[in-house]
């Protein structure tokens, strides 16, 4: 190696008990710990940085073998290669070939790892169902290391029914752009998870920038963002008469959603402990509220109108949910209220459940003098922290209660 070598002997090494580093030459050392355990290490400089590479325990690696390992590592250093990085790359490659998990197996584990951080269990269900329907038939059975750009594009370009047709086919990315975009993002996340866990290496072929964007048009170009259709507030009183004539659980859920201007998730996830009918309040945990990921939200106390309290007392709640669904222990499905609307003659092109939030906002803006910030806060919309703090004073709940009672009166046609 150009330096003094083979300074150590087997007998000398066996007798060593004093902690320290004992050099053999060529960067090879025997390291003795304070507890008298011994291990071989190779010390070297690479790009101006001192590094130390473990070569194995003294009991398992013979002196002659340690010298061979040190010589091999030194040869890499001479060529400008970090032997530690080279070893890690080999191990990662071996892990890919020995475990060979399929894309579906990696997706299942990825979803399980992420599930705890999701606010709603529906996220896991949506991930699973979308991948099962659109990705698994093409790449689910394949080793995750084999998923390529061509295969990801095959998923995104697969044939699906065209919008509004049961016979004509079109490209997934063009016909169901929002869903296809989510599937692409989920595939990207699964492949990132697989790389971090040593099941694949190299670039992520499902990444948008530099990969998919070179082949497919942007989502905004294919399917421009459109707002949820909202019923004009002038039509609401007549609609509410029809809704109240329906005595099904979905009708009461939709009525509560409209009277409180809440989102679908809040209503279908509502539990009995959240409702205090004596105080006429509904308290939604901050964990259930929509917000920026990682940002803690405070609990939201929603004032319940007299009409809401009256019908909530009559709702046959089961399994802990205010609005039980068709499956035991489950709440109402997120499609139940939209299906009710459609059955009443209001398809998604005319009105949506989420659109009633816009109906409320339009009414409050055009027909009342309530402050904008109060209206925004009333339907759990994002407002500046300082404003939120101000409206959390003692009279806030009463101000919102007056607003929502006026809204209920309008919905009933009393105004």
C-alpha positions in Angstrom: 0.0 0.0 0.0 3.0 2.2 0.0 3.0 2.4 3.8 4.2 0.2 6.6 1.8 -2.8 6.9 1.3 -6.0 8.9 2.3 -4.5 12.2 -0.1 -6.6 14.2 0.0 -10.3 15.0 -2.8 -12.7 15.9 -1.3 -13.4 19.4 -0.8 -9.7 20.1 -4.4 -8.9 19.1 -5.8 -11.8 21.2 -4.0 -10.4 24.4 -5.1 -6.8 23.9 -7.5 -5.5 26.6 -6.6 -1.8 26.9 -9.1 0.4 25.1 -7.8 2.2 22.0 -6.9 1.9 18.3 -4.1 -0.3 17.3 -2.8 0.2 13.7 -1.8 -2.6 11.4 -0.9 -0.2 8.6 -2.6 0.8 5.4 -5.5 2.3 7.3 -6.4 -1.0 9.1 -7.0 -0.7 12.9 -8.1 -3.0 15.7 -10.5 -1.0 17.9 -10.7 -2.2 21.5 -13.7 -0.7 23.5 -13.9 0.1 27.1 -15.8 -3.2 27.6 -12.9 -5.1 25.9 -14.9 -5.9 22.7 -12.7 -5.8 19.6 -13.6 -4.9 16.0 -11.7 -4.1 12.8 -12.0 -0.7 11.3 -10.6 1.0 8.2 -9.8 4.7 8.5 -9.4 6.8 5.4 -9.7 10.3 3.9 -12.1 11.0 1.1 -12.7 14.4 -0.5 -11.1 16.1 2.5 -13.2 14.3 5.1 -12.0 11.7 7.6 -14.2 8.5 7.7 -14.1 5.2 9.5 -15.5 2.0 8.1 -16.3 -1.1 10.1 -14.9 -4.3 8.8 -16.4 -6.8 11.3 -15.8 -8.2 14.8 -12.4 -9.6 15.8 -14.0 -12.9 16.8 -15.6 -13.4 13.4 -13.1 -11.8 11.0 -9.5 -13.1 10.9 -6.6 -10.8 10.7 -5.7 -12.0 7.2 -9.3 -11.4 6.1 -9.4 -7.9 7.7 -6.3 -7.0 5.7 -7.9 -8.1 2.5 -11.0 -6.0 3.2 -8.8 -3.0 4.1 -6.9 -3.5 0.9 -10.1 -3.6 -1.2 -11.4 -0.5 0.5 -8.1 1.3 0.0 -8.2 0.6 -3.7 -11.6 2.3 -4.0 -10.3 5.3 -2.1 -7.4 5.6 -4.5 -10.0 5.7 -7.4 -11.9 8.5 -5.6 -14.8 6.2 -4.5 -16.1 6.2 -1.0 -16.0 2.5 0.1 -18.8 3.1 2.6 -21.2 4.4 0.0 -20.1 1.6 -2.4 -20.9 -1.0 0.2 -24.3 0.6 1.0 -25.2 0.6 -2.7 -24.4 -3.1 -3.0 -26.5 -3.9 0.1 -29.5 -1.9 -1.3 -29.2 -3.8 -4.6 -29.1 -7.1 -2.8 -32.1 -6.1 -0.8 -34.1 -5.4 -3.9 -33.4 -8.7 -5.5 -33.7 -10.9 -2.3 -37.0 -9.4 -1.0 -38.6 -8.6 -4.4 -41.8 -7.2 -3.0 -44.6 -6.6 -5.5 -46.0 -3.1 -6.1 -49.2 -4.2 -4.3 -47.4 -5.4 -1.3 -45.4 -2.2 -1.0 -48.6 -0.2 -1.5 -50.3 -2.1 1.3 -47.4 -1.3 3.7 -47.2 2.3 2.5 -50.9 2.8 3.3 -50.5 1.2 6.7 -47.6 3.5 7.5 -49.4 6.6 6.5 -52.8 5.7 7.9 -52.1 6.9 11.4 -51.4 10.4 10.1 -54.6 10.7 8.1 -57.6 12.5 9.7 -60.2 10.1 8.3 -60.1 6.3 7.7 -61.7 7.1 4.3 -58.3 8.1 3.0 -57.0 4.6 3.4 -60.1 3.2 1.7 -59.8 5.7 -1.2 -56.1 4.9 -1.7 -56.8 1.2 -1.7 -59.9 1.3 -3.9 -58.4 3.6 -6.6 -55.2 1.5 -6.8 -57.2 -1.7 -6.9 -59.3 -0.5 -9.7 -56.8 1.4 -11.9 -53.2 0.4 -10.9 -53.1 -3.2 -9.6 -54.4 -4.8 -12.8 -51.3 -3.5 -14.6 -48.5 -3.3 -12.0 -49.9 -4.8 -8.8 -48.3 -8.2 -9.4 -45.0 -7.0 -10.6 -41.8 -6.6 -8.5 -41.9 -2.9 -7.4 -38.3 -2.6 -8.7 -39.6 -3.3 -12.2 -42.2 -0.5 -12.3 -41.0 1.8 -15.1 -42.2 5.0 -16.8 -43.7 2.9 -19.6 -45.8 0.9 -17.1 -46.9 4.0 -15.2 -48.0 5.5 -18.5 -49.9 2.3 -19.3 -51.9 2.8 -16.1 -52.6 6.5 -16.9 -53.5 5.8 -20.6 -55.7 2.8 -20.0 -59.2 2.8 -21.6 -62.1 3.8 -19.4 -65.7 4.7 -20.2 -66.1 8.2 -21.6 -68.0 10.7 -19.4 -71.7 10.1 -19.7 -71.3 6.9 -21.8 -71.4 3.2 -20.9 -70.2 2.1 -24.4 -67.7 4.6 -25.7 -64.1 4.4 -24.4 -61.5 7.0 -23.8 -58.1 7.5 -22.1 -58.1 7.5 -18.3 -56.0 10.7 -18.1 -58.5 12.5 -20.4 -61.8 11.2 -19.2 -61.2 11.0 -15.4 -58.4 13.5 -15.0 -58.9 14.2 -11.3 -58.9 10.5 -10.4 -56.0 9.7 -12.7 -54.0 12.5 -11.1 -54.6 11.1 -7.7 -53.7 7.6 -8.8 -50.4 8.9 -10.3 -49.6 10.7 -7.1 -50.3 7.5 -5.1 -48.1 5.4 -7.3 -45.4 8.0 -6.9 -45.7 7.8 -3.1 -45.6 4.0 -3.1 -42.5 4.0 -5.3 -40.8 6.6 -2.9 -41.7 4.4 0.0 -40.2 1.4 -1.8 -37.0 3.2 -2.5 -36.6 4.4 1.1 -37.1 0.8 2.3 -34.5 -0.6 -0.1 -36.9 -2.3 -2.5 -36.0 -0.2 -5.6 -33.4 2.3 -6.7 -33.1 5.1 -9.2 -35.5 7.9 -10.2 -39.3 7.7 -9.6 -41.0 7.3 -13.0 -44.4 8.4 -11.6 -43.0 11.8 -10.6 -44.8 14.6 -12.6 -41.9 17.0 -13.1 -39.4 15.7 -15.6 -41.2 12.5 -16.3 -45.0 12.4 -16.7 -45.2 16.1 -17.7 -43.0 15.2 -20.7 -45.7 12.9 -22.1 -49.1 13.9 -20.8 -50.7 17.4 -20.7 -51.2 19.1 -17.4 -54.3 18.3 -15.4 -55.5 21.9 -15.7 -55.3 21.8 -19.5 -57.3 18.6 -19.8 -59.8 19.2 -17.1 -60.0 22.9 -15.9 -61.0 23.4 -12.3 -64.7 23.8 -11.9 -66.6 24.7 -8.7 -69.3 22.5 -7.2 -72.7 23.4 -8.6 -74.7 25.3 -6.0 -78.4 25.9 -5.7 -79.4 29.5 -5.8 -80.5 30.6 -2.4 -83.8 31.9 -3.8 -84.7 28.2 -4.6 -83.7 26.9 -1.2 -87.0 27.3 0.8 -89.0 25.2 -1.8 -86.2 22.6 -1.8 -86.2 22.4 2.0 -90.0 21.7 2.0 -89.4 18.7 -0.2 -86.4 17.6 1.9 -88.4 17.7 5.2 -91.1 15.6 3.6 -88.6 12.8 3.3 -88.1 10.9 6.5 -85.0 8.9 5.7 -81.7 9.2 7.5 -79.9 10.7 4.5 -82.6 13.5 4.4 -81.9 14.4 8.1 -78.2 14.3 7.5 -78.5 16.6 4.5 -80.8 19.0 6.4 -78.2 19.2 9.2 -75.5 19.8 6.7 -77.4 22.7 5.2 -78.5 24.3 8.5 -74.9 24.2 9.8 -73.2 24.9 6.5 -70.7 22.1 7.3 -68.9 19.7 5.0 -70.0 16.2 4.2 -67.2 14.6 6.3 -68.3 16.5 9.4 -71.9 15.3 9.1 -71.3 11.6 8.3 -68.6 11.4 10.9 -70.7 13.0 13.6 -71.0 10.9 16.8 -73.4 11.1 19.7 -70.9 12.4 22.2 -70.3 15.4 19.9 -73.9 16.5 20.3 -75.1 18.4 23.4 -78.8 18.9 22.7 -79.4 20.6 26.1 -76.9 23.4 25.2 -77.8 23.1 21.5 -74.2 22.7 20.4 -72.2 20.3 18.2 -68.5 20.1 19.0 -66.3 18.8 16.2 -62.8 17.7 17.3 -60.0 19.7 15.6 -58.6 16.4 14.3 -61.7 16.0 12.2 -61.6 19.4 10.7 -60.1 20.1 7.3 -56.9 22.0 7.3 -53.4 22.2 6.1 -51.5 19.0 6.8 -49.5 19.1 10.0 -51.4 22.2 11.3 -53.2 21.7 14.6 -56.9 22.8 14.5 -58.9 23.8 17.5 -62.2 22.1 18.3 -65.1 23.8 16.6 -68.3 24.4 18.5 -71.3 24.8 16.2 -74.6 26.3 17.4 -77.6 24.1 16.6 -80.8 25.8 15.6 -84.1 24.9 17.2 -85.1 22.9 14.1 -81.9 20.9 14.2 -82.2 20.0 17.9 -85.8 18.9 17.3 -85.1 16.4 14.5 -81.8 15.2 16.1 -83.8 14.0 19.1 -85.8 11.9 16.8 -83.0 10.4 14.6 -82.6 6.7 15.4 -78.8 6.8 16.1 -77.0 3.5 16.2 -73.4 2.4 16.8 -72.3 5.7 18.1 -73.0 7.6 14.9 -75.7 10.3 14.7 -76.4 9.1 11.1 -75.8 5.3 10.9 -75.0 3.8 7.6 -75.9 0.5 6.0 -73.0 -1.4 7.5 -72.8 -2.2 11.3 -70.5 0.2 13.2 -70.2 2.5 10.2 -71.6 6.0 9.6 -73.5 7.1 6.5 -71.5 6.8 3.3 -70.1 9.9 1.7 -72.2 9.4 -1.4 -75.5 9.0 0.4 -76.6 12.6 0.4 -75.6 13.1 -3.2 -77.6 10.1 -4.1 -80.6 11.5 -2.2 -80.2 14.8 -4.1 -80.2 12.9 -7.4 -83.3 10.9 -6.4 -85.1 14.2 -5.7 -84.4 15.4 -9.2 -81.2 17.4 -8.5 -78.3 15.7 -10.3 -74.7 16.8 -9.8 -74.9 19.2 -12.7 -77.6 21.2 -10.8 -76.7 21.0 -7.1 -74.3 19.2 -4.9 -74.0 18.7 -1.1 -70.8 20.8 -0.9 -72.5 23.5 -3.1 -74.9 24.3 -0.2 -71.9 25.9 1.6 -71.8 28.4 -1.3 -75.5 28.8 -1.2 -75.2 29.8 2.5 -72.3 32.2 1.7 -74.2 33.9 -1.1 -77.2 34.4 1.1 -75.2 35.8 4.0 -73.3 38.1 1.8 -76.3 39.4 -0.3 -79.1 39.3 2.2 -77.6 40.1 5.6 -75.3 42.6 7.3 -73.3 40.0 9.2 -69.5 40.6 9.1 -67.6 38.6 6.5 -65.2 37.1 9.0 -68.1 35.9 11.1 -69.7 34.2 8.1 -66.4 32.6 7.2 -65.9 31.3 10.7 -69.5 30.1 10.9 -68.9 27.5 8.2 -65.4 26.5 9.4 -63.6 28.3 6.6 -60.0 29.4 7.1 -59.6 32.8 8.6 -56.5 34.6 9.9 -55.3 33.5 13.3 -55.9 37.0 14.9 -59.4 37.1 13.6 -60.0 33.6 14.9 -58.7 34.5 18.3 -61.0 37.6 18.4 -64.1 35.6 17.5 -63.3 33.0 20.2 -64.4 35.5 22.9 -67.4 34.6 25.0 -70.1 36.1 22.8 -68.9 34.4 19.6 -71.1 31.4 19.9 -74.1 33.6 20.4 -73.3 35.8 17.4 -73.0 32.7 15.3 -76.2 31.3 16.8 -78.1 34.4 15.7 -76.7 34.1 12.2 -77.6 30.4 11.9 -81.1 30.9 13.3 -81.7 33.6 10.7 -80.4 31.1 8.1 -82.8 28.5 9.4 -85.6 30.9 9.2 -84.8 31.7 5.6 -84.6 28.0 4.8 -88.1 27.5 6.3 -89.5 30.4 4.3 -90.2 32.5 7.4 -88.2 35.5 6.1 
